Amino acid sequence: MTTIDLLPRELKERTRRRRMLLSACLVALVLLAGLVLGRLELSRQVKAWEERRARVEAERAGLARLADKKAEIARLEQLLQEGAAPGREIPPWGELLWFLGRATPSQVVLRELRWDGTTLSLSGEAADLAAMAVMVRALEGCPYLERVAVTQVTRGERKGPVVFTVAATWRSR
């Protein structure tokens, strides 16, 4: 059996073009869908990498803090070794504090005791200059201190308390 196509050539050509256009649209749609899915996947991966980078940075910061602590521990160990070395004394803090507790008059309040490695600095308030002088004389008589000197004296308004600072060095035995 033989078939004869009676459709005009123009109609056949139009149908063929429509099919090609439809095929091209389908291919473009598939490519566009692929690009959208690729973009979504890329965004997901970028987010995952950013989260991982943030975790790594946090871990790095933690390690930096650990390194700082390790350096501080090494520095403190070095200070302990230097303090235990012959010829250098560790200040007798307990005995000094006991002495200060016994020698401080009731009119004097000690506010701060600071040690910088060579000099002891003691700050306080006294009811008047006489009470401050009694405290300075007591410090001069301390068996652990030498070169006791008043470094600062201020008096509040209206004859308020006398604020003072005394510096001293450890007496070497």
C-alpha angles and dihedrals in degrees: 000000000000124000125209119206109220097179114114117254093241091058091049091049092049091051091049091050091049090051091049091047090048090048091048090049091050091049090047090048091050090048091048091049089049091051092049092048090045091051091050091049091047091051090050092050092047090051091049091050091048090051090048091048090051090051091049091049091049090049090047090052089049090051090049089053089049090050090051090049091047090051090048091050090050090050091049091047089052090051090050091051091048091047091052092048115111115264095032121088128210107228113255095239097171093051092044092051091048089051092048091050091053098040100044111102118228090247091061127076117193111217106176140014115192130180119191097180096270108031132048113214119195123188128190150139127252129193090232143347092271092058090048090051091051089053093049091049089050090052091049087055093050110118091217100051135066135175092035110185135170106236101178137018125177131168125210124234120285094021094302124164121314112244112205143173124206126193125201141160129227114266110239113225 
